[in-house]
């Protein structure tokens, strides 16, 4: 199972590349148990959406 550092790095990488099935499953498993990383994932998604809206102006 991933630790929080590995999970956060993988979430960041997933923004730029397709992650493998194994990586996705490992990340999902980690997110099931880790509230802090779920929050980080939500924040990443929020920042990405905000950046898109800013660039679309």
CHARMM-style PDB file with segment names, atoms N, HN, CA, C and O in Angstrom:
ATOM      1  N   UNK     1       0.841  -1.187   0.000  1.00  0.00      PROA
ATOM      2  CA  UNK     1       0.000   0.000   0.000  1.00  0.00      PROA
ATOM      3  C   UNK     1       0.884   1.248   0.000  1.00  0.00      PROA
ATOM      4  O   UNK     1       1.963   1.271   0.593  1.00  0.00      PROA
ATOM      5  N   UNK     2       0.399   2.272  -0.675  1.00  0.00      PROA
ATOM      6  HN  UNK     2      -0.477   2.253  -1.157  1.00  0.00      PROA
ATOM      7  CA  UNK     2       1.130   3.534  -0.774  1.00  0.00      PROA
ATOM      8  C   UNK     2       1.139   4.263   0.570  1.00  0.00      PROA
ATOM      9  O   UNK     2       0.205   4.138   1.362  1.00  0.00      PROA
ATOM     10  N   UNK     3       2.203   5.025   0.813  1.00  0.00      PROA
ATOM     11  HN  UNK     3       2.962   5.127   0.170  1.00  0.00      PROA
ATOM     12  CA  UNK     3       2.162   5.956   1.938  1.00  0.00      PROA
ATOM     13  C   UNK     3       1.652   7.293   1.406  1.00  0.00      PROA
ATOM     14  O   UNK     3       1.439   7.444   0.203  1.00  0.00      PROA
ATOM     15  N   UNK     4       1.458   8.254   2.295  1.00  0.00      PROA
ATOM     16  HN  UNK     4       1.631   8.131   3.272  1.00  0.00      PROA
ATOM     17  CA  UNK     4       0.869   9.539   1.885  1.00  0.00      PROA
ATOM     18  C   UNK     4       1.747  10.292   0.895  1.00  0.00      PROA
ATOM     19  O   UNK     4       1.233  10.913  -0.036  1.00  0.00      PROA
ATOM     20  N   UNK     5       3.041  10.248   1.078  1.00  0.00      PROA
ATOM     21  HN  UNK     5       3.459   9.744   1.834  1.00  0.00      PROA
ATOM     22  CA  UNK     5       3.939  10.947   0.156  1.00  0.00      PROA
ATOM     23  C   UNK     5       3.819  10.348  -1.244  1.00  0.00      PROA
ATOM     24  O   UNK     5       3.713  11.083  -2.225  1.00  0.00      PROA
ATOM     25  N   UNK     6       3.835   9.033  -1.341  1.00  0.00      PROA
ATOM     26  HN  UNK     6       3.921   8.435  -0.543  1.00  0.00      PROA
ATOM     27  CA  UNK     6       3.713   8.373  -2.639  1.00  0.00      PROA
ATOM     28  C   UNK     6       2.355   8.672  -3.272  1.00  0.00      PROA
ATOM     29  O   UNK     6       2.264   8.909  -4.476  1.00  0.00      PROA
ATOM     30  N   UNK     7       1.307   8.660  -2.456  1.00  0.00      PROA
ATOM     31  HN  UNK     7       1.381   8.467  -1.478  1.00  0.00      PROA
ATOM     32  CA  UNK     7      -0.042   8.929  -2.968  1.00  0.00      PROA
ATOM     33  C   UNK     7      -0.141  10.350  -3.510  1.00  0.00      PROA
ATOM     34  O   UNK     7      -0.703  10.561  -4.585  1.00  0.00      PROA
ATOM     35  N   UNK     8       0.395  11.323  -2.785  1.00  0.00      PROA
ATOM     36  HN  UNK     8       0.852  11.152  -1.912  1.00  0.00      PROA
ATOM     37  CA  UNK     8       0.311  12.710  -3.260  1.00  0.00      PROA
ATOM     38  C   UNK     8       1.117  12.910  -4.535  1.00  0.00      PROA
ATOM     39  O   UNK     8       0.695  13.647  -5.426  1.00  0.00      PROA
ATOM     40  N   UNK     9       2.273  12.261  -4.631  1.00  0.00      PROA
ATOM     41  HN  UNK     9       2.617  11.663  -3.907  1.00  0.00      PROA
ATOM     42  CA  UNK     9       3.071  12.353  -5.858  1.00  0.00      PROA
ATOM     43  C   UNK     9       2.315  11.732  -7.035  1.00  0.00      PROA
ATOM     44  O   UNK     9       2.317  12.273  -8.140  1.00  0.00      PROA
ATOM     45  N   UNK    10       1.679  10.605  -6.786  1.00  0.00      PROA
ATOM     46  HN  UNK    10       1.677  10.166  -5.888  1.00  0.00      PROA
ATOM     47  CA  UNK    10       0.928   9.934  -7.843  1.00  0.00      PROA
ATOM     48  C   UNK    10      -0.281  10.757  -8.276  1.00  0.00      PROA
ATOM     49  O   UNK    10      -0.601  10.813  -9.463  1.00  0.00      PROA
ATOM     50  N   UNK    11      -0.954  11.398  -7.317  1.00  0.00      PROA
ATOM     51  HN  UNK    11      -0.694  11.353  -6.353  1.00  0.00      PROA
ATOM     52  CA  UNK    11      -2.080  12.266  -7.677  1.00  0.00      PROA
ATOM     53  C   UNK    11      -1.608  13.429  -8.547  1.00  0.00      PROA
ATOM     54  O   UNK    11      -2.286  13.803  -9.504  1.00  0.00      PROA
ATOM     55  N   UNK    12      -0.474  13.989  -8.225  1.00  0.00      PROA
ATOM     56  HN  UNK    12       0.077  13.685  -7.447  1.00  0.00      PROA
ATOM     57  CA  UNK    12       0.081  15.078  -9.031  1.00  0.00      PROA
ATOM     58  C   UNK    12       0.462  14.589 -10.424  1.00  0.00      PROA
ATOM     59  O   UNK    12       0.191  15.266 -11.416  1.00  0.00      PROA
ATOM     60  N   UNK    13       1.085  13.423 -10.503  1.00  0.00      PROA
ATOM     61  HN  UNK    13       1.306  12.873  -9.697  1.00  0.00      PROA
ATOM     62  CA  UNK    13       1.472  12.866 -11.799  1.00  0.00      PROA
ATOM     63  C   UNK    13       0.253  12.556 -12.648  1.00  0.00      PROA
ATOM     64  O   UNK    13       0.291  12.702 -13.869  1.00  0.00      PROA
ATOM     65  N   UNK    14      -0.827  12.128 -12.011  1.00  0.00      PROA
ATOM     66  HN  UNK    14      -0.858  12.010 -11.018  1.00  0.00      PROA
ATOM     67  CA  UNK    14      -2.045  11.788 -12.744  1.00  0.00      PROA
ATOM     68  C   UNK    14      -2.645  12.995 -13.453  1.00  0.00      PROA
ATOM     69  O   UNK    14      -3.423  12.834 -14.394  1.00  0.00      PROA
ATOM     70  N   UNK    15      -2.294  14.201 -13.016  1.00  0.00      PROA
ATOM     71  HN  UNK    15      -1.662  14.332 -12.252  1.00  0.00      PROA
ATOM     72  CA  UNK    15      -2.747  15.411 -13.687  1.00  0.00      PROA
ATOM     73  C   UNK    15      -2.069  15.578 -15.048  1.00  0.00      PROA
ATOM     74  O   UNK    15      -2.609  16.226 -15.944  1.00  0.00      PROA
ATOM     75  N   UNK    16      -0.873  14.982 -15.195  1.00  0.00      PROA
ATOM     76  HN  UNK    16      -0.434  14.455 -14.467  1.00  0.00      PROA
ATOM     77  CA  UNK    16      -0.067  15.185 -16.403  1.00  0.00      PROA
ATOM     78  C   UNK    16       0.053  13.963 -17.300  1.00  0.00      PROA
ATOM     79  O   UNK    16       0.418  14.085 -18.470  1.00  0.00      PROA
ATOM     80  N   UNK    17      -0.246  12.805 -16.772  1.00  0.00      PROA
ATOM     81  HN  UNK    17      -0.543  12.706 -15.823  1.00  0.00      PROA
ATOM     82  CA  UNK    17      -0.098  11.580 -17.576  1.00  0.00      PROA
ATOM     83  C   UNK    17      -1.145  10.563 -17.148  1.00  0.00      PROA
ATOM     84  O   UNK    17      -1.730  10.658 -16.069  1.00  0.00      PROA
ATOM     85  N   UNK    18      -1.364   9.588 -18.023  1.00  0.00      PROA
ATOM     86  HN  UNK    18      -0.889   9.511 -18.900  1.00  0.00      PROA
ATOM     87  CA  UNK    18      -2.244   8.475 -17.671  1.00  0.00      PROA
ATOM     88  C   UNK    18      -1.478   7.542 -16.742  1.00  0.00      PROA
ATOM     89  O   UNK    18      -0.389   7.074 -17.076  1.00  0.00      PROA
ATOM     90  N   UNK    19      -2.052   7.279 -15.588  1.00  0.00      PROA
ATOM     91  HN  UNK    19      -2.936   7.659 -15.317  1.00  0.00      PROA
ATOM     92  CA  UNK    19      -1.386   6.348 -14.671  1.00  0.00      PROA
ATOM     93  C   UNK    19      -1.883   4.935 -14.959  1.00  0.00      PROA
ATOM     94  O   UNK    19      -2.992   4.742 -15.457  1.00  0.00      PROA
ATOM     95  N   UNK    20      -1.061   3.973 -14.643  1.00  0.00      PROA
ATOM     96  HN  UNK    20      -0.160   4.131 -14.239  1.00  0.00      PROA
ATOM     97  CA  UNK    20      -1.373   2.584 -14.957  1.00  0.00      PROA
ATOM     98  C   UNK    20      -2.514   2.068 -14.078  1.00  0.00      PROA
ATOM     99  O   UNK    20      -2.862   2.678 -13.067  1.00  0.00      PROA
ATOM    100  N   UNK    21      -3.075   0.954 -14.476  1.00  0.00      PROA
ATOM    101  HN  UNK    21      -2.793   0.458 -15.297  1.00  0.00      PROA
ATOM    102  CA  UNK    21      -4.144   0.323 -13.705  1.00  0.00      PROA
ATOM    103  C   UNK    21      -3.656   0.010 -12.289  1.00  0.00      PROA
ATOM    104  O   UNK    21      -4.373   0.242 -11.315  1.00  0.00      PROA
ATOM    105  N   UNK    22      -2.463  -0.505 -12.183  1.00  0.00      PROA
ATOM    106  HN  UNK    22      -1.881  -0.694 -12.974  1.00  0.00      PROA
ATOM    107  CA  UNK    22      -1.909  -0.829 -10.864  1.00  0.00      PROA
ATOM    108  C   UNK    22      -1.781   0.425  -9.998  1.00  0.00      PROA
ATOM    109  O   UNK    22      -2.093   0.396  -8.808  1.00  0.00      PROA
ATOM    110  N   UNK    23      -1.326   1.517 -10.595  1.00  0.00      PROA
ATOM    111  HN  UNK    23      -1.073   1.540 -11.562  1.00  0.00      PROA
ATOM    112  CA  UNK    23      -1.195   2.773  -9.857  1.00  0.00      PROA
ATOM    113  C   UNK    23      -2.565   3.286  -9.420  1.00  0.00      PROA
ATOM    114  O   UNK    23      -2.735   3.736  -8.286  1.00  0.00      PROA
ATOM    115  N   UNK    24      -3.545   3.215 -10.330  1.00  0.00      PROA
ATOM    116  HN  UNK    24      -3.407   2.850 -11.251  1.00  0.00      PROA
ATOM    117  CA  UNK    24      -4.904   3.672  -9.989  1.00  0.00      PROA
ATOM    118  C   UNK    24      -5.490   2.869  -8.834  1.00  0.00      PROA
ATOM    119  O   UNK    24      -6.090   3.430  -7.917  1.00  0.00      PROA
ATOM    120  N   UNK    25      -5.315   1.560  -8.885  1.00  0.00      PROA
ATOM    121  HN  UNK    25      -4.829   1.104  -9.630  1.00  0.00      PROA
ATOM    122  CA  UNK    25      -5.852   0.714  -7.823  1.00  0.00      PROA
ATOM    123  C   UNK    25      -5.159   0.980  -6.491  1.00  0.00      PROA
ATOM    124  O   UNK    25      -5.811   1.041  -5.449  1.00  0.00      PROA
ATOM    125  N   UNK    26      -3.843   1.138  -6.526  1.00  0.00      PROA
ATOM    126  HN  UNK    26      -3.314   1.089  -7.373  1.00  0.00      PROA
ATOM    127  CA  UNK    26      -3.098   1.447  -5.300  1.00  0.00      PROA
ATOM    128  C   UNK    26      -3.546   2.776  -4.718  1.00  0.00      PROA
ATOM    129  O   UNK    26      -3.707   2.908  -3.505  1.00  0.00      PROA
ATOM    130  N   UNK    27      -3.744   3.750  -5.576  1.00  0.00      PROA
ATOM    131  HN  UNK    27      -3.613   3.643  -6.562  1.00  0.00      PROA
ATOM    132  CA  UNK    27      -4.171   5.066  -5.122  1.00  0.00      PROA
ATOM    133  C   UNK    27      -5.581   5.009  -4.542  1.00  0.00      PROA
ATOM    134  O   UNK    27      -5.838   5.587  -3.486  1.00  0.00      PROA
ATOM    135  N   UNK    28      -6.479   4.330  -5.208  1.00  0.00      PROA
ATOM    136  HN  UNK    28      -6.270   3.861  -6.066  1.00  0.00      PROA
ATOM    137  CA  UNK    28      -7.857   4.209  -4.697  1.00  0.00      PROA
ATOM    138  C   UNK    28      -7.883   3.523  -3.339  1.00  0.00      PROA
ATOM    139  O   UNK    28      -8.619   3.938  -2.444  1.00  0.00      PROA
ATOM    140  N   UNK    29      -7.091   2.486  -3.186  1.00  0.00      PROA
ATOM    141  HN  UNK    29      -6.493   2.149  -3.914  1.00  0.00      PROA
ATOM    142  CA  UNK    29      -7.022   1.790  -1.907  1.00  0.00      PROA
ATOM    143  C   UNK    29      -6.531   2.731  -0.816  1.00  0.00      PROA
ATOM    144  O   UNK    29      -7.092   2.763   0.279  1.00  0.00      PROA
ATOM    145  N   UNK    30      -5.496   3.489  -1.109  1.00  0.00      PROA
ATOM    146  HN  UNK    30      -5.040   3.463  -1.999  1.00  0.00      PROA
ATOM    147  CA  UNK    30      -4.970   4.431  -0.134  1.00  0.00      PROA
ATOM    148  C   UNK    30      -6.032   5.473   0.226  1.00  0.00      PROA
ATOM    149  O   UNK    30      -6.207   5.803   1.399  1.00  0.00      PROA
ATOM    150  N   UNK    31      -6.736   5.987  -0.782  1.00  0.00      PROA
ATOM    151  HN  UNK    31      -6.594   5.718  -1.734  1.00  0.00      PROA
ATOM    152  CA  UNK    31      -7.734   7.025  -0.540  1.00  0.00      PROA
ATOM    153  C   UNK    31      -8.926   6.525   0.276  1.00  0.00      PROA
ATOM    154  O   UNK    31      -9.592   7.309   0.953  1.00  0.00      PROA
ATOM    155  N   UNK    32      -9.189   5.233   0.212  1.00  0.00      PROA
ATOM    156  HN  UNK    32      -8.648   4.596  -0.338  1.00  0.00      PROA
ATOM    157  CA  UNK    32     -10.261   4.669   1.037  1.00  0.00      PROA
ATOM    158  C   UNK    32      -9.976   4.840   2.522  1.00  0.00      PROA
ATOM    159  O   UNK    32     -10.898   5.000   3.322  1.00  0.00      PROA
ATOM    160  N   UNK    33      -8.706   4.805   2.886  1.00  0.00      PROA
ATOM    161  HN  UNK    33      -7.957   4.675   2.236  1.00  0.00      PROA
ATOM    162  CA  UNK    33      -8.321   4.805   4.293  1.00  0.00      PROA
ATOM    163  C   UNK    33      -7.752   6.135   4.776  1.00  0.00      PROA
ATOM    164  O   UNK    33      -7.618   6.334   5.983  1.00  0.00      PROA
ATOM    165  N   UNK    34      -7.415   7.042   3.879  1.00  0.00      PROA
ATOM    166  HN  UNK    34      -7.524   6.881   2.898  1.00  0.00      PROA
ATOM    167  CA  UNK    34      -6.694   8.247   4.280  1.00  0.00      PROA
ATOM    168  C   UNK    34      -7.508   9.519   4.006  1.00  0.00      PROA
ATOM    169  O   UNK    34      -7.631   9.958   2.862  1.00  0.00      PROA
ATOM    170  N   UNK    35      -8.043  10.083   5.050  1.00  0.00      PROA
ATOM    171  HN  UNK    35      -7.942   9.726   5.979  1.00  0.00      PROA
ATOM    172  CA  UNK    35      -8.852  11.300   4.937  1.00  0.00      PROA
ATOM    173  C   UNK    35      -8.011  12.473   4.441  1.00  0.00      PROA
ATOM    174  O   UNK    35      -8.486  13.263   3.624  1.00  0.00      PROA
ATOM    175  N   UNK    36      -6.791  12.602   4.909  1.00  0.00      PROA
ATOM    176  HN  UNK    36      -6.406  11.960   5.573  1.00  0.00      PROA
ATOM    177  CA  UNK    36      -5.927  13.707   4.504  1.00  0.00      PROA
ATOM    178  C   UNK    36      -5.645  13.691   3.014  1.00  0.00      PROA
ATOM    179  O   UNK    36      -5.664  14.740   2.369  1.00  0.00      PROA
ATOM    180  N   UNK    37      -5.388  12.534   2.465  1.00  0.00      PROA
ATOM    181  HN  UNK    37      -5.373  11.682   2.989  1.00  0.00      PROA
ATOM    182  CA  UNK    37      -5.115  12.430   1.025  1.00  0.00      PROA
ATOM    183  C   UNK    37      -6.380  12.643   0.201  1.00  0.00      PROA
ATOM    184  O   UNK    37      -6.306  13.165  -0.911  1.00  0.00      PROA
ATOM    185  N   UNK    38      -7.535  12.250   0.726  1.00  0.00      PROA
ATOM    186  HN  UNK    38      -7.595  11.827   1.630  1.00  0.00      PROA
ATOM    187  CA  UNK    38      -8.792  12.556   0.026  1.00  0.00      PROA
ATOM    188  C   UNK    38      -8.976  14.070  -0.047  1.00  0.00      PROA
ATOM    189  O   UNK    38      -9.400  14.592  -1.078  1.00  0.00      PROA
ATOM    190  N   UNK    39      -8.664  14.771   1.025  1.00  0.00      PROA
ATOM    191  HN  UNK    39      -8.319  14.347   1.863  1.00  0.00      PROA
ATOM    192  CA  UNK    39      -8.737  16.236   1.012  1.00  0.00      PROA
ATOM    193  C   UNK    39      -7.769  16.813  -0.010  1.00  0.00      PROA
ATOM    194  O   UNK    39      -8.128  17.716  -0.765  1.00  0.00      PROA
ATOM    195  N   UNK    40      -6.546  16.297  -0.038  1.00  0.00      PROA
ATOM    196  HN  UNK    40      -6.255  15.563   0.575  1.00  0.00      PROA
ATOM    197  CA  UNK    40      -5.548  16.773  -0.997  1.00  0.00      PROA
ATOM    198  C   UNK    40      -6.034  16.555  -2.427  1.00  0.00      PROA
ATOM    199  O   UNK    40      -5.872  17.427  -3.280  1.00  0.00      PROA
ATOM    200  N   UNK    41      -6.624  15.405  -2.687  1.00  0.00      PROA
ATOM    201  HN  UNK    41      -6.756  14.696  -1.995  1.00  0.00      PROA
ATOM    202  CA  UNK    41      -7.151  15.104  -4.014  1.00  0.00      PROA
ATOM    203  C   UNK    41      -8.240  16.096  -4.405  1.00  0.00      PROA
ATOM    204  O   UNK    41      -8.273  16.572  -5.539  1.00  0.00      PROA
ATOM    205  N   UNK    42      -9.122  16.403  -3.478  1.00  0.00      PROA
ATOM    206  HN  UNK    42      -9.096  16.017  -2.556  1.00  0.00      PROA
ATOM    207  CA  UNK    42     -10.184  17.387  -3.743  1.00  0.00      PROA
ATOM    208  C   UNK    42      -9.597  18.762  -4.026  1.00  0.00      PROA
ATOM    209  O   UNK    42     -10.068  19.472  -4.914  1.00  0.00      PROA
ATOM    210  N   UNK    43      -8.575  19.134  -3.275  1.00  0.00      PROA
ATOM    211  HN  UNK    43      -8.193  18.556  -2.554  1.00  0.00      PROA
ATOM    212  CA  UNK    43      -7.932  20.427  -3.479  1.00  0.00      PROA
ATOM    213  C   UNK    43      -7.260  20.506  -4.848  1.00  0.00      PROA
ATOM    214  O   UNK    43      -7.325  21.536  -5.520  1.00  0.00      PROA
ATOM    215  N   UNK    44      -6.618  19.417  -5.256  1.00  0.00      PROA
ATOM    216  HN  UNK    44      -6.565  18.580  -4.710  1.00  0.00      PROA
ATOM    217  CA  UNK    44      -5.997  19.387  -6.589  1.00  0.00      PROA
ATOM    218  C   UNK    44      -7.049  19.599  -7.675  1.00  0.00      PROA
ATOM    219  O   UNK    44      -6.847  20.379  -8.606  1.00  0.00      PROA
ATOM    220  N   UNK    45      -8.160  18.905  -7.545  1.00  0.00      PROA
ATOM    221  HN  UNK    45      -8.324  18.272  -6.789  1.00  0.00      PROA
ATOM    222  CA  UNK    45      -9.224  19.036  -8.533  1.00  0.00      PROA
ATOM    223  C   UNK    45      -9.790  20.446  -8.562  1.00  0.00      PROA
ATOM    224  O   UNK    45     -10.068  20.982  -9.634  1.00  0.00      PROA
ATOM    225  N   UNK    46      -9.962  21.051  -7.386  1.00  0.00      PROA
ATOM    226  HN  UNK    46      -9.736  20.615  -6.515  1.00  0.00      PROA
ATOM    227  CA  UNK    46     -10.462  22.413  -7.298  1.00  0.00      PROA
ATOM    228  C   UNK    46      -9.497  23.402  -7.950  1.00  0.00      PROA
ATOM    229  O   UNK    46      -9.923  24.289  -8.689  1.00  0.00      PROA
ATOM    230  N   UNK    47      -8.204  23.252  -7.678  1.00  0.00      PROA
ATOM    231  HN  UNK    47      -7.859  22.531  -7.078  1.00  0.00      PROA
ATOM    232  CA  UNK    47      -7.207  24.143  -8.269  1.00  0.00      PROA
ATOM    233  C   UNK    47      -7.150  23.986  -9.787  1.00  0.00      PROA
ATOM    234  O   UNK    47      -7.015  24.971 -10.513  1.00  0.00      PROA
ATOM    235  N   UNK    48      -7.251  22.754 -10.259  1.00  0.00      PROA
ATOM    236  HN  UNK    48      -7.360  21.954  -9.669  1.00  0.00      PROA
ATOM    237  CA  UNK    48      -7.213  22.518 -11.700  1.00  0.00      PROA
ATOM    238  C   UNK    48      -8.417  23.175 -12.387  1.00  0.00      PROA
ATOM    239  O   UNK    48      -8.278  23.800 -13.438  1.00  0.00      PROA
ATOM    240  N   UNK    49      -9.590  23.023 -11.781  1.00  0.00      PROA
ATOM    241  HN  UNK    49      -9.703  22.515 -10.927  1.00  0.00      PROA
ATOM    242  CA  UNK    49     -10.799  23.631 -12.343  1.00  0.00      PROA
ATOM    243  C   UNK    49     -10.693  25.157 -12.326  1.00  0.00      PROA
ATOM    244  O   UNK    49     -11.097  25.816 -13.284  1.00  0.00      PROA
ATOM    245  N   UNK    50     -10.158  25.716 -11.253  1.00  0.00      PROA
ATOM    246  HN  UNK    50      -9.830  25.181 -10.475  1.00  0.00      PROA
ATOM    247  CA  UNK    50     -10.009  27.175 -11.158  1.00  0.00      PROA
ATOM    248  C   UNK    50      -9.042  27.687 -12.219  1.00  0.00      PROA
ATOM    249  O   UNK    50      -9.282  28.727 -12.832  1.00  0.00      PROA
ATOM    250  N   UNK    51      -7.970  26.974 -12.431  1.00  0.00      PROA
ATOM    251  HN  UNK    51      -7.775  26.129 -11.932  1.00  0.00      PROA
ATOM    252  CA  UNK    51      -7.001  27.378 -13.456  1.00  0.00      PROA
ATOM    253  C   UNK    51      -7.623  27.320 -14.849  1.00  0.00      PROA
ATOM    254  O   UNK    51      -7.393  28.207 -15.671  1.00  0.00      PROA
ATOM    255  N   UNK    52      -8.398  26.293 -15.111  1.00  0.00      PROA
ATOM    256  HN  UNK    52      -8.584  25.572 -14.444  1.00  0.00      PROA
ATOM    257  CA  UNK    52      -9.063  26.197 -16.417  1.00  0.00      PROA
ATOM    258  C   UNK    52     -10.007  27.367 -16.640  1.00  0.00      PROA
ATOM    259  O   UNK    52     -10.025  27.967 -17.714  1.00  0.00      PROA
ATOM    260  N   UNK    53     -10.813  27.694 -15.585  1.00  0.00      PROA
ATOM    261  HN  UNK    53     -10.798  27.205 -14.713  1.00  0.00      PROA
ATOM    262  CA  UNK    53     -11.745  28.810 -15.714  1.00  0.00      PROA
ATOM    263  C   UNK    53     -10.998  30.114 -15.928  1.00  0.00      PROA
ATOM    264  O   UNK    53     -11.438  30.958 -16.708  1.00  0.00      PROA
ATOM    265  N   UNK    54      -9.881  30.288 -15.249  1.00  0.00      PROA
ATOM    266  HN  UNK    54      -9.524  29.602 -14.615  1.00  0.00      PROA
ATOM    267  CA  UNK    54      -9.089  31.512 -15.409  1.00  0.00      PROA
ATOM    268  C   UNK    54      -8.541  31.631 -16.829  1.00  0.00      PROA
ATOM    269  O   UNK    54      -8.563  32.709 -17.423  1.00  0.00      PROA
ATOM    270  N   UNK    55      -8.049  30.513 -17.368  1.00  0.00      PROA
ATOM    271  HN  UNK    55      -8.031  29.638 -16.885  1.00  0.00      PROA
ATOM    272  CA  UNK    55      -7.474  30.532 -18.709  1.00  0.00      PROA
ATOM    273  C   UNK    55      -8.521  30.685 -19.796  1.00  0.00      PROA
ATOM    274  O   UNK    55      -8.216  31.157 -20.891  1.00  0.00      PROA
ATOM    275  N   UNK    56      -9.756  30.288 -19.503  1.00  0.00      PROA
ATOM    276  HN  UNK    56     -10.004  29.904 -18.613  1.00  0.00      PROA
ATOM    277  CA  UNK    56     -10.834  30.372 -20.487  1.00  0.00      PROA
ATOM    278  C   UNK    56     -11.420  31.776 -20.614  1.00  0.00      PROA
ATOM    279  O   UNK    56     -12.248  32.019 -21.492  1.00  0.00      PROA
ATOM    280  N   UNK    57     -11.011  32.685 -19.767  1.00  0.00      PROA
ATOM    281  HN  UNK    57     -10.338  32.488 -19.054  1.00  0.00      PROA
ATOM    282  CA  UNK    57     -11.559  34.052 -19.821  1.00  0.00      PROA
ATOM    283  C   UNK    57     -11.142  34.781 -21.034  1.00  0.00      PROA
ATOM    284  OT1 UNK    57     -11.522  35.937 -21.220  1.00  0.00      PROA
TER     285      UNK     57
END
